[in-house]
Amino acid sequence: MSKGKNSKKKKVTYIDDGRTIADMSGVGKKKPEKKLDNLDRPKSDFKSQWNTYWSTVKMMLLPMLVVIGIICVAFGLMYLLM
């Protein structure tokens, strides 16, 4: 059945905590929990960033060489056929 004329709509409460993306997790009776801002997070040092970078490069080195090899073989075949 349809709603009657006496039914009222719930009022939506929006809380602005300064984020650029809409996050409605804080809406309700409980207070939103405090989250770390960018200034509160510990800074990573150059050595840990360098180790992370090289571990990623080592992980992707073999797949990159395989793809380059496939491209070279395909180019060689096309060159010979033309």
N, C-alpha and C positions, 0 to 999 in steps of 0.2 A: 504494500500500500504506500501511497505517497505521504510525505510528511505534512503535518498540519501547519496552519499559519502561526501557531503559538510556539513552534520549536525554534530555539535560538541557535545561531551558529557559534561555535567555539572561537574565541578570540586567539589568534596566533601571536605569540610573543617572540620577537627576534632579538637576539643578543649579539652585539657587535664587539668582538674581542680583538679587532685589528687585523684579522687575516684577510687575504685577498680572495680566497675561495670560500664559498658559502658552506658553513659547517653548522648543522642544526643539532649536534650532539649535546650542546649545553642547554637546550630548551627543556624546561621542566621545573620541578620544585627544588631539585638539588642544585647546588652551586657547581659550576664547571671546575674541574680540577686544574691546578696550575701546571702549565706546560713550560718546558725550557725554551727560552728565546735563543736566538742565535748568539747573543752576547754571553749567555750563561753556559753554553757548551764548551767543553775543553777543546783547545786548538790542537790540531794534529801537527806534528813536526815534519820537516822536509824528508827525513830518513824514512818514516813510515809511508809517506806519500810515494817516495821513490820505490820502495819495496813493493807497494801495491801495484804501481805502474808496471814494473818489470815482471812481476808474477803474471799479470794480465797479458803482457806481450809474449811471454814464454808459452802461455796456454794457447794463444792464437797463432803462433808461428807456423806450426805444421799445417793447420787448415788453410792458412793464407798461401803457403807454398803449393799446396795441392790445387787450389783454385787458379793460381798463376800458371801452373803446369798445364792444366786443362785448357786454359785460354790460349797458351802458346801452341799446344797441339792442334786446337781448332783453327787457329790462325795459319799454322803451317799447312794443314790440309787444304784450307781454302786457297792459300797461295799456290800450292802445287796444282790444284784443279783449274785454276784460272789460267 
